[in-house]
Amino acid sequence: MKDIVLSGIRPTGNLHLGNYYGAVRSFVKMQEEYQCYFFIADWHSLTTHPTPENIQRSARTILAEYLACGIDPEKATIYIQSDVPETIELYLYLNMNTYIGELGRVTTFKEKARQQPDNVNAGLFTYPTLMAADILQHRAKWVPVGKDQEQNMEMARKCARRFNNIYKTELFPEPQNYYFGGDALKVPGLDGSGKMGKSDGNCIYLCDEEKVVRKKVMRAVTDNGPETPNSPKPEVIQNLFTMMSIVSEPETVAFFDEKWNDCSLRYGDMKKQLAEDMVKTLNPIRERIQEFSSNTELLDRIAKMGAEKARESAAATLREVRKTIGFRVY
Ligand code: TRP
């Protein structure tokens, strides 16, 4: 039996290069080795009250982008959270064993409550138990998550442990954080910040048109240029080089590195080259995104197939859960 991996993404906008090199590209490899569930957490996005059109469009967008990146619905189970009602039943049971004290201490909740003081809803409060239900319904062993999700993962483990303890069972394995290690690359932002993804202004999206990519790269933050030979690069310039090392050939990076070292580097030239290589990397992905996005019938078929597989796995767990709690199994 292959280990089970589960990853969830809230559908808020388009995938950017940071998502791609930081995670999605690794998912494409993982689907060969693990039993993978990649799902789109559209219920979770309700915590901030999006419109119905928004909900449907965002889920389809991520689905098309995942497929375009090479996630294969024959190998992995790719599904939309709201297509799997079993999750809600488990969410209800987990909520019965989760205490308001511990939910109130979750920092992402406290932050959100500060951001949207007029909408501190119960769904927001129980976000961690819904996430635990996502994970535990498949009895997943590994969950690739970023630093910001560690507390939610701790809650998921607590839910598993507590259920097992209360009912004297070993039904739920404790899900572990999965780290990609060297496989994942951290893509810097275009605004000179360390990370792509913090704000729109510093992102290149996988679906960006060629001319948009070029414009964004040409506008990337730089400084006055090298002044002393062989000096260390300031962060904003290092970022440019890091980006180049991701999308360009090593010789290209070495060429500009030499220019930096002898103080003859002109950022405009370097950015032009970077834009060129980025466009080359992104073109095939963007074309596939367009193909998938325009084929809603195919997207719906893939979503349906994923939902069936996910429901089968979740239903098997829920049967055990119902039996364990003392409910009739239907
Ligand atoms: N909370 C995650 C995020 O914001 C998304 C998510 C929802 C998730 N359910 C999950 C991630 C289950 C992993 C497993 O990024």
py3Dmol code that shows the C-alpha trace and the ligand (Angstrom):
import py3Dmol

protein = """\
ATOM      1  CA  MET A   1       0.000   0.000   0.000  1.00  0.00           C
ATOM      2  CA  LYS A   2       1.297   3.429  -0.954  1.00  0.00           C
ATOM      3  CA  ASP A   3       1.332   6.157   1.694  1.00  0.00           C
ATOM      4  CA  ILE A   4      -1.561   8.573   1.362  1.00  0.00           C
ATOM      5  CA  VAL A   5      -0.803  12.237   0.696  1.00  0.00           C
ATOM      6  CA  LEU A   6      -3.396  14.984   0.828  1.00  0.00           C
ATOM      7  CA  SER A   7      -3.069  18.602  -0.154  1.00  0.00           C
ATOM      8  CA  GLY A   8      -5.702  21.324  -0.080  1.00  0.00           C
ATOM      9  CA  ILE A   9      -5.697  24.753  -1.610  1.00  0.00           C
ATOM     10  CA  ARG A  10      -8.168  27.554  -1.042  1.00  0.00           C
ATOM     11  CA  PRO A  11      -9.280  28.853  -4.441  1.00  0.00           C
ATOM     12  CA  THR A  12      -8.346  32.488  -4.075  1.00  0.00           C
ATOM     13  CA  GLY A  13      -6.997  33.663  -7.398  1.00  0.00           C
ATOM     14  CA  ASN A  14      -4.579  32.147  -9.862  1.00  0.00           C
ATOM     15  CA  LEU A  15      -1.501  30.031  -9.337  1.00  0.00           C
ATOM     16  CA  HIS A  16       1.780  31.919  -9.563  1.00  0.00           C
ATOM     17  CA  LEU A  17       5.369  30.875 -10.117  1.00  0.00           C
ATOM     18  CA  GLY A  18       5.866  30.578  -6.358  1.00  0.00           C
ATOM     19  CA  ASN A  19       3.056  27.999  -6.134  1.00  0.00           C
ATOM     20  CA  TYR A  20       4.459  26.163  -9.112  1.00  0.00           C
ATOM     21  CA  TYR A  21       8.092  25.815  -8.074  1.00  0.00           C
ATOM     22  CA  GLY A  22       7.255  25.693  -4.373  1.00  0.00           C
ATOM     23  CA  ALA A  23       4.676  22.909  -4.514  1.00  0.00           C
ATOM     24  CA  VAL A  24       2.755  22.008  -7.649  1.00  0.00           C
ATOM     25  CA  ARG A  25       5.796  20.771  -9.546  1.00  0.00           C
ATOM     26  CA  SER A  26       6.553  18.486  -6.608  1.00  0.00           C
ATOM     27  CA  PHE A  27       2.952  17.218  -6.620  1.00  0.00           C
ATOM     28  CA  VAL A  28       3.498  16.095 -10.191  1.00  0.00           C
ATOM     29  CA  LYS A  29       6.363  13.893  -9.005  1.00  0.00           C
ATOM     30  CA  MET A  30       4.552  12.742  -5.873  1.00  0.00           C
ATOM     31  CA  GLN A  31       1.609  11.382  -7.823  1.00  0.00           C
ATOM     32  CA  GLU A  32       3.959   8.676  -9.132  1.00  0.00           C
ATOM     33  CA  GLU A  33       5.026   7.527  -5.669  1.00  0.00           C
ATOM     34  CA  TYR A  34       2.110   8.130  -3.355  1.00  0.00           C
ATOM     35  CA  GLN A  35      -1.608   7.788  -3.352  1.00  0.00           C
ATOM     36  CA  CYS A  36      -2.383  11.465  -3.733  1.00  0.00           C
ATOM     37  CA  TYR A  37      -5.491  13.511  -3.055  1.00  0.00           C
ATOM     38  CA  PHE A  38      -5.300  17.078  -4.329  1.00  0.00           C
ATOM     39  CA  PHE A  39      -8.418  19.011  -3.529  1.00  0.00           C
ATOM     40  CA  ILE A  40      -9.791  22.521  -3.825  1.00  0.00           C
ATOM     41  CA  ALA A  41     -11.045  23.829  -0.502  1.00  0.00           C
ATOM     42  CA  ASP A  42     -14.067  25.825  -1.638  1.00  0.00           C
ATOM     43  CA  TRP A  43     -15.944  25.337   1.632  1.00  0.00           C
ATOM     44  CA  HIS A  44     -13.066  26.907   3.469  1.00  0.00           C
ATOM     45  CA  SER A  45     -13.267  29.935   1.224  1.00  0.00           C
ATOM     46  CA  LEU A  46     -16.867  30.522   2.450  1.00  0.00           C
ATOM     47  CA  THR A  47     -15.372  31.797   5.692  1.00  0.00           C
ATOM     48  CA  THR A  48     -14.855  35.100   3.910  1.00  0.00           C
ATOM     49  CA  HIS A  49     -18.235  35.154   2.074  1.00  0.00           C
ATOM     50  CA  PRO A  50     -17.482  35.055  -1.672  1.00  0.00           C
ATOM     51  CA  THR A  51     -20.295  35.256  -4.269  1.00  0.00           C
ATOM     52  CA  PRO A  52     -21.678  32.085  -5.950  1.00  0.00           C
ATOM     53  CA  GLU A  53     -20.162  33.023  -9.344  1.00  0.00           C
ATOM     54  CA  ASN A  54     -16.861  33.573  -7.671  1.00  0.00           C
ATOM     55  CA  ILE A  55     -16.972  30.191  -5.971  1.00  0.00           C
ATOM     56  CA  GLN A  56     -17.564  28.238  -9.148  1.00  0.00           C
ATOM     57  CA  ARG A  57     -15.120  30.186 -11.253  1.00  0.00           C
ATOM     58  CA  SER A  58     -12.304  29.964  -8.721  1.00  0.00           C
ATOM     59  CA  ALA A  59     -12.622  26.213  -8.273  1.00  0.00           C
ATOM     60  CA  ARG A  60     -12.567  25.641 -12.029  1.00  0.00           C
ATOM     61  CA  THR A  61      -9.608  27.972 -12.402  1.00  0.00           C
ATOM     62  CA  ILE A  62      -7.447  26.020  -9.970  1.00  0.00           C
ATOM     63  CA  LEU A  63      -8.596  22.740 -11.474  1.00  0.00           C
ATOM     64  CA  ALA A  64      -7.538  23.858 -14.970  1.00  0.00           C
ATOM     65  CA  GLU A  65      -4.234  25.160 -13.650  1.00  0.00           C
ATOM     66  CA  TYR A  66      -3.435  21.993 -11.715  1.00  0.00           C
ATOM     67  CA  LEU A  67      -4.127  19.907 -14.814  1.00  0.00           C
ATOM     68  CA  ALA A  68      -2.059  22.236 -16.978  1.00  0.00           C
ATOM     69  CA  CYS A  69       0.872  21.796 -14.601  1.00  0.00           C
ATOM     70  CA  GLY A  70       0.750  18.051 -15.084  1.00  0.00           C
ATOM     71  CA  ILE A  71      -1.370  16.729 -12.247  1.00  0.00           C
ATOM     72  CA  ASP A  72      -2.902  13.663 -13.793  1.00  0.00           C
ATOM     73  CA  PRO A  73      -6.464  12.707 -12.827  1.00  0.00           C
ATOM     74  CA  GLU A  74      -5.698   9.088 -13.672  1.00  0.00           C
ATOM     75  CA  LYS A  75      -2.848   8.960 -11.188  1.00  0.00           C
ATOM     76  CA  ALA A  76      -3.979  11.308  -8.443  1.00  0.00           C
ATOM     77  CA  THR A  77      -7.434  12.024  -7.110  1.00  0.00           C
ATOM     78  CA  ILE A  78      -8.175  15.630  -7.847  1.00  0.00           C
ATOM     79  CA  TYR A  79     -11.457  16.878  -6.464  1.00  0.00           C
ATOM     80  CA  ILE A  80     -13.457  19.789  -5.196  1.00  0.00           C
ATOM     81  CA  GLN A  81     -14.169  19.763  -1.458  1.00  0.00           C
ATOM     82  CA  SER A  82     -17.860  20.624  -1.797  1.00  0.00           C
ATOM     83  CA  ASP A  83     -18.400  17.530  -3.971  1.00  0.00           C
ATOM     84  CA  VAL A  84     -17.689  15.270  -0.993  1.00  0.00           C
ATOM     85  CA  PRO A  85     -20.496  15.591   1.593  1.00  0.00           C
ATOM     86  CA  GLU A  86     -18.902  12.892   3.784  1.00  0.00           C
ATOM     87  CA  THR A  87     -16.482  15.571   4.942  1.00  0.00           C
ATOM     88  CA  ILE A  88     -19.267  17.484   6.697  1.00  0.00           C
ATOM     89  CA  GLU A  89     -20.344  14.512   8.739  1.00  0.00           C
ATOM     90  CA  LEU A  90     -16.838  13.965  10.000  1.00  0.00           C
ATOM     91  CA  TYR A  91     -16.517  17.716  10.619  1.00  0.00           C
ATOM     92  CA  LEU A  92     -19.569  17.498  12.881  1.00  0.00           C
ATOM     93  CA  TYR A  93     -18.147  14.606  14.907  1.00  0.00           C
ATOM     94  CA  LEU A  94     -14.761  16.267  15.247  1.00  0.00           C
ATOM     95  CA  ASN A  95     -16.392  19.497  16.412  1.00  0.00           C
ATOM     96  CA  MET A  96     -17.975  17.597  19.310  1.00  0.00           C
ATOM     97  CA  ASN A  97     -14.524  16.753  20.636  1.00  0.00           C
ATOM     98  CA  THR A  98     -12.855  20.090  19.998  1.00  0.00           C
ATOM     99  CA  TYR A  99     -12.919  22.807  22.635  1.00  0.00           C
ATOM    100  CA  ILE A 100     -13.595  26.471  22.050  1.00  0.00           C
ATOM    101  CA  GLY A 101     -10.536  27.347  24.120  1.00  0.00           C
ATOM    102  CA  GLU A 102      -8.155  25.621  21.760  1.00  0.00           C
ATOM    103  CA  LEU A 103      -9.896  26.926  18.633  1.00  0.00           C
ATOM    104  CA  GLY A 104      -9.706  30.439  20.019  1.00  0.00           C
ATOM    105  CA  ARG A 105      -5.954  30.175  20.428  1.00  0.00           C
ATOM    106  CA  VAL A 106      -5.312  29.435  16.735  1.00  0.00           C
ATOM    107  CA  THR A 107      -3.359  32.412  15.402  1.00  0.00           C
ATOM    108  CA  THR A 108      -4.862  32.271  11.898  1.00  0.00           C
ATOM    109  CA  PHE A 109      -8.282  32.631  13.527  1.00  0.00           C
ATOM    110  CA  LYS A 110      -7.147  35.550  15.636  1.00  0.00           C
ATOM    111  CA  GLU A 111      -5.639  37.231  12.602  1.00  0.00           C
ATOM    112  CA  LYS A 112      -8.764  36.763  10.490  1.00  0.00           C
ATOM    113  CA  ALA A 113     -10.931  37.986  13.334  1.00  0.00           C
ATOM    114  CA  ARG A 114      -8.841  41.141  13.390  1.00  0.00           C
ATOM    115  CA  GLN A 115      -9.065  41.524   9.596  1.00  0.00           C
ATOM    116  CA  GLN A 116     -12.828  41.009   9.386  1.00  0.00           C
ATOM    117  CA  PRO A 117     -14.227  42.118  12.756  1.00  0.00           C
ATOM    118  CA  ASP A 118     -17.780  42.247  11.360  1.00  0.00           C
ATOM    119  CA  ASN A 119     -17.649  38.651  10.182  1.00  0.00           C
ATOM    120  CA  VAL A 120     -16.163  36.511  12.922  1.00  0.00           C
ATOM    121  CA  ASN A 121     -18.367  33.561  11.998  1.00  0.00           C
ATOM    122  CA  ALA A 122     -18.515  30.054  13.455  1.00  0.00           C
ATOM    123  CA  GLY A 123     -17.122  28.603  10.230  1.00  0.00           C
ATOM    124  CA  LEU A 124     -14.033  30.696  10.629  1.00  0.00           C
ATOM    125  CA  PHE A 125     -13.765  29.552  14.227  1.00  0.00           C
ATOM    126  CA  THR A 126     -14.013  25.879  13.266  1.00  0.00           C
ATOM    127  CA  TYR A 127     -11.765  26.184  10.207  1.00  0.00           C
ATOM    128  CA  PRO A 128      -9.242  23.792  11.810  1.00  0.00           C
ATOM    129  CA  THR A 129     -11.802  21.033  12.391  1.00  0.00           C
ATOM    130  CA  LEU A 130     -12.987  21.215   8.779  1.00  0.00           C
ATOM    131  CA  MET A 131      -9.381  20.955   7.713  1.00  0.00           C
ATOM    132  CA  ALA A 132      -8.915  17.992  10.065  1.00  0.00           C
ATOM    133  CA  ALA A 133     -11.970  16.348   8.479  1.00  0.00           C
ATOM    134  CA  ASP A 134     -10.459  16.900   5.000  1.00  0.00           C
ATOM    135  CA  ILE A 135      -7.372  15.047   6.084  1.00  0.00           C
ATOM    136  CA  LEU A 136      -8.742  12.351   8.379  1.00  0.00           C
ATOM    137  CA  GLN A 137     -11.530  11.235   6.046  1.00  0.00           C
ATOM    138  CA  HIS A 138      -8.826   9.728   3.824  1.00  0.00           C
ATOM    139  CA  ARG A 139      -6.653   8.695   6.777  1.00  0.00           C
ATOM    140  CA  ALA A 140      -3.844  10.563   5.067  1.00  0.00           C
ATOM    141  CA  LYS A 141      -0.343  10.159   6.399  1.00  0.00           C
ATOM    142  CA  TRP A 142       1.341  13.139   4.755  1.00  0.00           C
ATOM    143  CA  VAL A 143       0.140  16.704   4.247  1.00  0.00           C
ATOM    144  CA  PRO A 144       2.374  19.174   2.400  1.00  0.00           C
ATOM    145  CA  VAL A 145       1.765  22.548   4.042  1.00  0.00           C
ATOM    146  CA  GLY A 146       3.569  25.809   4.566  1.00  0.00           C
ATOM    147  CA  LYS A 147       4.677  27.259   7.896  1.00  0.00           C
ATOM    148  CA  ASP A 148       1.408  29.153   8.275  1.00  0.00           C
ATOM    149  CA  GLN A 149      -0.532  25.882   8.473  1.00  0.00           C
ATOM    150  CA  GLU A 150       1.463  24.200  11.216  1.00  0.00           C
ATOM    151  CA  GLN A 151      -0.982  25.092  13.947  1.00  0.00           C
ATOM    152  CA  ASN A 152      -3.875  23.745  11.881  1.00  0.00           C
ATOM    153  CA  MET A 153      -1.906  20.532  11.397  1.00  0.00           C
ATOM    154  CA  GLU A 154      -1.368  20.326  15.150  1.00  0.00           C
ATOM    155  CA  MET A 155      -5.139  20.592  15.562  1.00  0.00           C
ATOM    156  CA  ALA A 156      -5.678  17.837  13.007  1.00  0.00           C
ATOM    157  CA  ARG A 157      -3.335  15.567  14.933  1.00  0.00           C
ATOM    158  CA  LYS A 158      -5.141  16.455  18.147  1.00  0.00           C
ATOM    159  CA  CYS A 159      -8.479  15.546  16.530  1.00  0.00           C
ATOM    160  CA  ALA A 160      -7.100  12.178  15.432  1.00  0.00           C
ATOM    161  CA  ARG A 161      -5.530  11.437  18.805  1.00  0.00           C
ATOM    162  CA  ARG A 162      -8.566  12.493  20.763  1.00  0.00           C
ATOM    163  CA  PHE A 163     -10.970  10.450  18.684  1.00  0.00           C
ATOM    164  CA  ASN A 164      -8.727   7.411  19.011  1.00  0.00           C
ATOM    165  CA  ASN A 165      -8.468   7.903  22.779  1.00  0.00           C
ATOM    166  CA  ILE A 166     -12.163   8.481  23.417  1.00  0.00           C
ATOM    167  CA  TYR A 167     -13.252   5.462  21.421  1.00  0.00           C
ATOM    168  CA  LYS A 168     -10.274   3.222  22.170  1.00  0.00           C
ATOM    169  CA  THR A 169      -9.501   2.768  18.522  1.00  0.00           C
ATOM    170  CA  GLU A 170      -6.609   3.272  16.136  1.00  0.00           C
ATOM    171  CA  LEU A 171      -8.813   4.389  13.286  1.00  0.00           C
ATOM    172  CA  PHE A 172      -7.008   7.635  12.552  1.00  0.00           C
ATOM    173  CA  PRO A 173      -3.297   7.861  11.885  1.00  0.00           C
ATOM    174  CA  GLU A 174      -1.809  11.170  12.993  1.00  0.00           C
ATOM    175  CA  PRO A 175      -1.146  13.146   9.817  1.00  0.00           C
ATOM    176  CA  GLN A 176       2.384  14.498   9.443  1.00  0.00           C
ATOM    177  CA  ASN A 177       3.623  17.654   7.750  1.00  0.00           C
ATOM    178  CA  TYR A 178       5.343  16.769   4.515  1.00  0.00           C
ATOM    179  CA  TYR A 179       8.386  18.816   3.554  1.00  0.00           C
ATOM    180  CA  PHE A 180       9.492  18.808  -0.056  1.00  0.00           C
ATOM    181  CA  GLY A 181      13.082  19.422   0.983  1.00  0.00           C
ATOM    182  CA  GLY A 182      15.448  20.416  -1.795  1.00  0.00           C
ATOM    183  CA  ASP A 183      12.863  19.599  -4.395  1.00  0.00           C
ATOM    184  CA  ALA A 184      10.897  22.771  -3.816  1.00  0.00           C
ATOM    185  CA  LEU A 185      12.286  26.142  -4.764  1.00  0.00           C
ATOM    186  CA  LYS A 186      11.528  29.392  -3.057  1.00  0.00           C
ATOM    187  CA  VAL A 187      10.693  31.958  -5.706  1.00  0.00           C
ATOM    188  CA  PRO A 188      11.428  35.548  -4.677  1.00  0.00           C
ATOM    189  CA  GLY A 189       8.982  38.380  -5.328  1.00  0.00           C
ATOM    190  CA  LEU A 190       9.359  40.998  -8.050  1.00  0.00           C
ATOM    191  CA  ASP A 191       9.035  43.813  -5.533  1.00  0.00           C
ATOM    192  CA  GLY A 192      12.318  42.935  -3.877  1.00  0.00           C
ATOM    193  CA  SER A 193      10.636  40.917  -1.131  1.00  0.00           C
ATOM    194  CA  GLY A 194      11.866  37.454  -0.310  1.00  0.00           C
ATOM    195  CA  LYS A 195       8.789  35.579  -1.424  1.00  0.00           C
ATOM    196  CA  MET A 196       6.488  35.597  -4.408  1.00  0.00           C
ATOM    197  CA  GLY A 197       2.870  35.488  -3.393  1.00  0.00           C
ATOM    198  CA  LYS A 198       2.526  38.022  -0.592  1.00  0.00           C
ATOM    199  CA  SER A 199       0.771  40.535  -2.845  1.00  0.00           C
ATOM    200  CA  ASP A 200      -0.422  40.859  -6.419  1.00  0.00           C
ATOM    201  CA  GLY A 201       2.299  43.313  -7.313  1.00  0.00           C
ATOM    202  CA  ASN A 202       5.103  40.838  -6.849  1.00  0.00           C
ATOM    203  CA  CYS A 203       3.620  37.838  -8.657  1.00  0.00           C
ATOM    204  CA  ILE A 204       3.933  36.296 -12.056  1.00  0.00           C
ATOM    205  CA  TYR A 205       0.885  34.147 -12.640  1.00  0.00           C
ATOM    206  CA  LEU A 206       1.036  30.969 -14.685  1.00  0.00           C
ATOM    207  CA  CYS A 207      -1.757  32.351 -16.853  1.00  0.00           C
ATOM    208  CA  ASP A 208      -0.092  35.741 -17.487  1.00  0.00           C
ATOM    209  CA  GLU A 209       0.130  36.684 -21.164  1.00  0.00           C
ATOM    210  CA  GLU A 210       3.562  37.014 -22.671  1.00  0.00           C
ATOM    211  CA  LYS A 211       3.540  40.777 -22.707  1.00  0.00           C
ATOM    212  CA  VAL A 212       2.354  40.938 -19.115  1.00  0.00           C
ATOM    213  CA  VAL A 213       5.231  38.700 -18.047  1.00  0.00           C
ATOM    214  CA  ARG A 214       7.717  40.904 -19.875  1.00  0.00           C
ATOM    215  CA  LYS A 215       6.290  44.066 -18.390  1.00  0.00           C
ATOM    216  CA  LYS A 216       6.348  42.664 -14.866  1.00  0.00           C
ATOM    217  CA  VAL A 217       9.924  41.449 -15.160  1.00  0.00           C
ATOM    218  CA  MET A 218      11.109  44.762 -16.607  1.00  0.00           C
ATOM    219  CA  ARG A 219       9.528  46.513 -13.629  1.00  0.00           C
ATOM    220  CA  ALA A 220      11.167  44.292 -11.015  1.00  0.00           C
ATOM    221  CA  VAL A 221      12.821  46.297  -8.248  1.00  0.00           C
ATOM    222  CA  THR A 222      16.583  46.849  -8.576  1.00  0.00           C
ATOM    223  CA  ASP A 223      19.156  49.346  -7.295  1.00  0.00           C
ATOM    224  CA  ASN A 224      21.747  51.700  -8.771  1.00  0.00           C
ATOM    225  CA  GLY A 225      23.961  48.946 -10.060  1.00  0.00           C
ATOM    226  CA  PRO A 226      27.244  47.311  -9.028  1.00  0.00           C
ATOM    227  CA  GLU A 227      29.880  49.698  -7.708  1.00  0.00           C
ATOM    228  CA  THR A 228      32.765  47.637  -6.336  1.00  0.00           C
ATOM    229  CA  PRO A 229      34.064  44.570  -8.188  1.00  0.00           C
ATOM    230  CA  ASN A 230      33.190  41.181  -6.691  1.00  0.00           C
ATOM    231  CA  SER A 231      30.963  42.654  -3.990  1.00  0.00           C
ATOM    232  CA  PRO A 232      28.158  40.620  -2.447  1.00  0.00           C
ATOM    233  CA  LYS A 233      24.758  41.184  -4.053  1.00  0.00           C
ATOM    234  CA  PRO A 234      22.090  43.114  -2.147  1.00  0.00           C
ATOM    235  CA  GLU A 235      18.882  41.147  -1.569  1.00  0.00           C
ATOM    236  CA  VAL A 236      16.889  42.674  -4.429  1.00  0.00           C
ATOM    237  CA  ILE A 237      19.616  41.821  -6.922  1.00  0.00           C
ATOM    238  CA  GLN A 238      20.138  38.358  -5.496  1.00  0.00           C
ATOM    239  CA  ASN A 239      16.401  37.856  -6.035  1.00  0.00           C
ATOM    240  CA  LEU A 240      16.799  38.611  -9.719  1.00  0.00           C
ATOM    241  CA  PHE A 241      19.619  36.097  -9.954  1.00  0.00           C
ATOM    242  CA  THR A 242      17.632  33.505  -8.030  1.00  0.00           C
ATOM    243  CA  MET A 243      14.734  33.904 -10.426  1.00  0.00           C
ATOM    244  CA  MET A 244      17.101  33.570 -13.330  1.00  0.00           C
ATOM    245  CA  SER A 245      18.630  30.406 -11.902  1.00  0.00           C
ATOM    246  CA  ILE A 246      15.136  28.920 -11.834  1.00  0.00           C
ATOM    247  CA  VAL A 247      14.116  29.598 -15.428  1.00  0.00           C
ATOM    248  CA  SER A 248      17.391  30.138 -17.341  1.00  0.00           C
ATOM    249  CA  GLU A 249      20.339  27.986 -18.349  1.00  0.00           C
ATOM    250  CA  PRO A 250      23.289  27.918 -15.909  1.00  0.00           C
ATOM    251  CA  GLU A 251      25.528  29.536 -18.565  1.00  0.00           C
ATOM    252  CA  THR A 252      23.145  32.468 -18.774  1.00  0.00           C
ATOM    253  CA  VAL A 253      23.294  32.988 -15.024  1.00  0.00           C
ATOM    254  CA  ALA A 254      27.095  32.684 -15.079  1.00  0.00           C
ATOM    255  CA  PHE A 255      27.289  35.267 -17.876  1.00  0.00           C
ATOM    256  CA  PHE A 256      25.396  37.898 -15.881  1.00  0.00           C
ATOM    257  CA  ASP A 257      27.159  36.934 -12.687  1.00  0.00           C
ATOM    258  CA  GLU A 258      30.466  37.749 -14.330  1.00  0.00           C
ATOM    259  CA  LYS A 259      29.071  41.079 -15.434  1.00  0.00           C
ATOM    260  CA  TRP A 260      27.988  41.790 -11.869  1.00  0.00           C
ATOM    261  CA  ASN A 261      31.466  40.965 -10.625  1.00  0.00           C
ATOM    262  CA  ASP A 262      33.262  43.283 -13.052  1.00  0.00           C
ATOM    263  CA  CYS A 263      30.636  46.010 -12.545  1.00  0.00           C
ATOM    264  CA  SER A 264      29.471  46.034 -16.152  1.00  0.00           C
ATOM    265  CA  LEU A 265      26.016  44.600 -15.488  1.00  0.00           C
ATOM    266  CA  ARG A 266      23.090  46.510 -16.898  1.00  0.00           C
ATOM    267  CA  TYR A 267      19.872  45.420 -15.234  1.00  0.00           C
ATOM    268  CA  GLY A 268      17.857  46.187 -18.347  1.00  0.00           C
ATOM    269  CA  ASP A 269      19.807  43.575 -20.330  1.00  0.00           C
ATOM    270  CA  MET A 270      19.536  41.039 -17.592  1.00  0.00           C
ATOM    271  CA  LYS A 271      15.810  41.573 -17.189  1.00  0.00           C
ATOM    272  CA  LYS A 272      15.257  41.244 -20.919  1.00  0.00           C
ATOM    273  CA  GLN A 273      16.957  37.865 -20.859  1.00  0.00           C
ATOM    274  CA  LEU A 274      15.100  36.836 -17.711  1.00  0.00           C
ATOM    275  CA  ALA A 275      11.783  37.816 -19.292  1.00  0.00           C
ATOM    276  CA  GLU A 276      12.660  35.833 -22.401  1.00  0.00           C
ATOM    277  CA  ASP A 277      13.432  32.665 -20.442  1.00  0.00           C
ATOM    278  CA  MET A 278      10.422  33.097 -18.228  1.00  0.00           C
ATOM    279  CA  VAL A 279       8.142  33.434 -21.213  1.00  0.00           C
ATOM    280  CA  LYS A 280       9.670  30.287 -22.684  1.00  0.00           C
ATOM    281  CA  THR A 281       9.006  28.394 -19.448  1.00  0.00           C
ATOM    282  CA  LEU A 282       5.480  29.687 -19.068  1.00  0.00           C
ATOM    283  CA  ASN A 283       4.211  29.532 -22.644  1.00  0.00           C
ATOM    284  CA  PRO A 284       3.404  25.817 -22.752  1.00  0.00           C
ATOM    285  CA  ILE A 285       1.767  25.946 -19.319  1.00  0.00           C
ATOM    286  CA  ARG A 286      -0.360  28.962 -20.227  1.00  0.00           C
ATOM    287  CA  GLU A 287      -1.464  27.325 -23.454  1.00  0.00           C
ATOM    288  CA  ARG A 288      -2.569  24.234 -21.567  1.00  0.00           C
ATOM    289  CA  ILE A 289      -4.385  26.392 -19.004  1.00  0.00           C
ATOM    290  CA  GLN A 290      -6.298  28.031 -21.840  1.00  0.00           C
ATOM    291  CA  GLU A 291      -7.181  24.676 -23.358  1.00  0.00           C
ATOM    292  CA  PHE A 292      -8.471  23.265 -20.091  1.00  0.00           C
ATOM    293  CA  SER A 293     -10.271  26.459 -19.060  1.00  0.00           C
ATOM    294  CA  SER A 294     -12.186  26.613 -22.296  1.00  0.00           C
ATOM    295  CA  ASN A 295     -13.308  23.011 -21.970  1.00  0.00           C
ATOM    296  CA  THR A 296     -15.726  23.193 -19.048  1.00  0.00           C
ATOM    297  CA  GLU A 297     -17.230  19.876 -20.043  1.00  0.00           C
ATOM    298  CA  LEU A 298     -13.892  18.154 -19.595  1.00  0.00           C
ATOM    299  CA  LEU A 299     -13.261  19.986 -16.328  1.00  0.00           C
ATOM    300  CA  ASP A 300     -16.638  18.898 -15.002  1.00  0.00           C
ATOM    301  CA  ARG A 301     -15.980  15.321 -16.051  1.00  0.00           C
ATOM    302  CA  ILE A 302     -12.611  15.312 -14.292  1.00  0.00           C
ATOM    303  CA  ALA A 303     -14.117  16.896 -11.175  1.00  0.00           C
ATOM    304  CA  LYS A 304     -16.843  14.277 -11.145  1.00  0.00           C
ATOM    305  CA  MET A 305     -14.382  11.436 -11.493  1.00  0.00           C
ATOM    306  CA  GLY A 306     -12.269  12.874  -8.659  1.00  0.00           C
ATOM    307  CA  ALA A 307     -15.338  13.314  -6.475  1.00  0.00           C
ATOM    308  CA  GLU A 308     -16.330   9.675  -6.963  1.00  0.00           C
ATOM    309  CA  LYS A 309     -12.911   8.431  -5.924  1.00  0.00           C
ATOM    310  CA  ALA A 310     -12.733  10.809  -2.973  1.00  0.00           C
ATOM    311  CA  ARG A 311     -16.233   9.870  -1.789  1.00  0.00           C
ATOM    312  CA  GLU A 312     -15.401   6.204  -1.928  1.00  0.00           C
ATOM    313  CA  SER A 313     -12.389   6.725   0.304  1.00  0.00           C
ATOM    314  CA  ALA A 314     -14.267   9.051   2.671  1.00  0.00           C
ATOM    315  CA  ALA A 315     -17.322   6.802   2.856  1.00  0.00           C
ATOM    316  CA  ALA A 316     -15.173   3.849   3.908  1.00  0.00           C
ATOM    317  CA  THR A 317     -13.773   5.918   6.778  1.00  0.00           C
ATOM    318  CA  LEU A 318     -17.190   7.258   7.746  1.00  0.00           C
ATOM    319  CA  ARG A 319     -18.613   3.745   7.973  1.00  0.00           C
ATOM    320  CA  GLU A 320     -15.954   2.949  10.574  1.00  0.00           C
ATOM    321  CA  VAL A 321     -16.525   6.230  12.355  1.00  0.00           C
ATOM    322  CA  ARG A 322     -20.299   5.724  12.587  1.00  0.00           C
ATOM    323  CA  LYS A 323     -19.843   2.201  13.864  1.00  0.00           C
ATOM    324  CA  THR A 324     -17.283   3.349  16.396  1.00  0.00           C
ATOM    325  CA  ILE A 325     -19.458   6.160  17.749  1.00  0.00           C
ATOM    326  CA  GLY A 326     -22.494   3.881  17.965  1.00  0.00           C
ATOM    327  CA  PHE A 327     -24.553   4.996  14.989  1.00  0.00           C
ATOM    328  CA  ARG A 328     -26.219   2.729  12.523  1.00  0.00           C
ATOM    329  CA  VAL A 329     -24.210   2.098   9.383  1.00  0.00           C
ATOM    330  CA  TYR A 330     -26.177   2.616   6.213  1.00  0.00           C
TER     331      TYR A 330
END
"""
ligand_1 = """\
15
LIG
N -5.873 25.807 5.181
C -5.158 25.545 3.962
C -4.549 26.849 3.448
O -5.080 27.890 3.677
C -6.057 24.929 2.905
C -6.594 23.620 3.361
C -7.889 23.327 3.665
C -5.858 22.424 3.544
N -8.004 22.015 4.027
C -6.773 21.449 3.969
C -4.515 22.112 3.400
C -6.364 20.148 4.268
C -4.105 20.827 3.691
C -5.029 19.847 4.112
O -3.541 26.795 2.783
"""
view = py3Dmol.view(width=600, height=400)
view.addModel(protein, "pdb")
view.setStyle({"model": 0}, {"cartoon": {"style": "trace"}})
view.addModel(ligand_1, "xyz")
view.setStyle({"model": 1}, {"stick": {}})
view.zoomTo()
view.show()
